[in-house]
Amino acid sequence: MSDIKKVVLAYSGGLDTSVILKWIKKTYNCEVVTLTADLGQEEELDGLEEKALRTGASKAFILDLREEFAADFIFPMLRACAVYEGRYLLGTSIARPLIAKAQVDIARSEGATAIAHGATGKGNDQVRFELTANVLEPRLTVIAPWREWDFRSRTDLINFARQNGIPVPSDKGPSYSMDRNLMHLSFEGQELEDPWNEPGPGSHLLCAPIEKAPDKPEIITIDFEKGDPVAVNGERLSPAALIKTLNTLGGVHGIGRLDMVENRYVGMKSRGVYETPGCTILHAAHRDLEGICMDREVLHMRDQLIPRYAEMVYYGYWFSPERKALQALMDQAQERVTGTVRLKLYKGNVVPLGRKSPLSLYNANLATFEEDEVYNQADATGFIRLAGLRLRGLGR
């Protein structure tokens, strides 16, 4: 402990990290610098700098990382069509390596020898933060208070906060554990801890309930260049602005709700509800465009690698050499994915209506049910005969 003079804390301003800030100062007798990454939390960032300084931070950094988050983290993941366990679009998972990277950058510039986070010893985030620090700056010490202190409940934290002059959130009763960023909003805890319970109305913030979504569908277009979305309804937007625009469009129509029980890296199962309106639209549009742009064997090979790529993101290996190597393959596979998709948004559904591309591999003259002059149907006889050779032998 005596070697730790300055710590960079990933700070959200909530009860946990506010208590952690004060606890580190008291326990380690050191200076604490806070780092808050603006990843699109919106109003959650209001007043955080003042609160951090009032709670004891020597400096409080709030960094606008929204464009970097979208362009360098979300978009590469979308190019890879990453989905964990076939359902989860990894909105929380992909944010952690960027926050940890920013922590390391601040630690270097401020001469800190340690970083700290508020992740619990039960979850995935502790792994994601620390694996990122391991590869980017292995000399840093990592302080994980939830694995060190004697607090065991929210009541313990509230008591400590009151004893140390830390403002305590007004007691509105039990609340969800939530994580919000540009990509999604997650809910855990409360009635969700019983997987049989239906999510309560408080778990609808970004996405309208299906029953309240408009009765009239909305038609939009999305343009892509080499697998990256670049425009909505013909208007070119920055990566962060594009996702935010689609969040609004999708949220109105109740698109992007997911309720699932997933497998955490540490070994337990966890139930969560996710709202990911914009990137749910992007994922559907992107996969649809790939259908006319990607070679069959490249597409099939890439799809076999999606679960492995998604695991790397979920488990916290974003900066690992294997993820970088696999990303190169994913990006190479996207070289032809340029074009436009037209979609219908309606009652929680994203329905592709049409797609076009200057690099399309679709040939209407080959696929037609009408007469053509480019395909000899008799050629299929020999193809099928050879394809069935082993099956005929098995049948005998």
Steps between C-alpha positions, in 0.01 A plus 500: 500500500783740578606492133164634385499881500246573229207296364281556194144391576240417236225720641130498413386725784264241642496370855760226441773709337439794734557273799799342325659841447486579872589144604817498287615832645449373855634148443800576280566855625554613143382747239204400283439628148165414345435414138148511360465388139217666312374211291153641454352478850317829434371669819684254726812715455347819641693636799747209519817711501381710792382191688833320454700797624266549795538133593879530507642461151805714428401518132191391312525423129189466284603392151267510199576164341175455309647517150793278589260255663284483189772497234772291664303264723133465397554509123778236490275276709207559264722420201561165668123450558587418861217349705564322830311174548300577188313795654700764691654786298765566768418861588655493847786270405635724226501813720734364768824477299463862391444620858801298616710637214408855604595414860841383389550817294412720799721292730795559268440873464440548875782275621263261681617152594157343545152494351173403669154390392165434663428162343393225737676170548204317345484665162670524164607865523784437743657269242450745215656793690796305626585306184509830312734651759715187492574538131518881476699572818587188701697699760184660636352363821127433484283578803167315505324609822213250470762224532676672792265680734257368763186661356243242396185696417358826373412585860868474596591742221228747600615495863861564396389780269302672773787469747736662248278779370432342161158591355276194498240447228148563620345176615244413238506136590686222317630583154656318209872472442530691173770576247446751222704609203457602138436141398257374761345503845508192723290404802582242766371423850164539670223286347741398222691278744218248463510394133130413513398861574397735223713817485331792673395822327806676643719300264365692199704817451643500148244271336126556503291201606369324191143581604581871493703502178345681202245311292655640182834360376794725416720442194869594516819443301852439625812533286812291566860524383723197554273377777472832686172698505554851369155651438136479611230603251771637274653728765864428579568501874794447730511154661368619837232723345387216275451260791321767703265571209414132464454468877224758477338342194519148638397592852175655384406172331602279794793349312800347677355346819670183623426296812742211548689281743865500400816326614750726672872440459540424872265203465158609623183567305355850506170644381503838335274723294661704225376788286708541184278675244748657258749217476221242467397686183860520381562131563191399300580736213864401486428127489243556228743695282762229539263263322558668163860616556695216660634188337327187632808328641633820660159558660476144632854502638443837667177378657681204656734746673232733639450307828876499566531872426199580721653301786820704472301821541278365778793353695709818479762411240445802276868594497623142469707391199241239406218757480715731290592216266138394465396862445731515198315205349162651584595831340639332189168318464323839501687649203200450270224588750404836351147600412159601630231314692138611525323392820161512666486573873182374661392370842840376613595361159765600248390374157737538202302602193775539244872515451734620225874522451744610229697186595205262501569136415132436435426420134133513409572323169627198691233495771196560280214251475444620146692394192871581503801454275780488758428183698474148362273311739623168362840572661340432838469129418873435522535728801237307694640165386842580645357664814298185566775247431575416863132505593420243233778286637361536850153415376623177343 
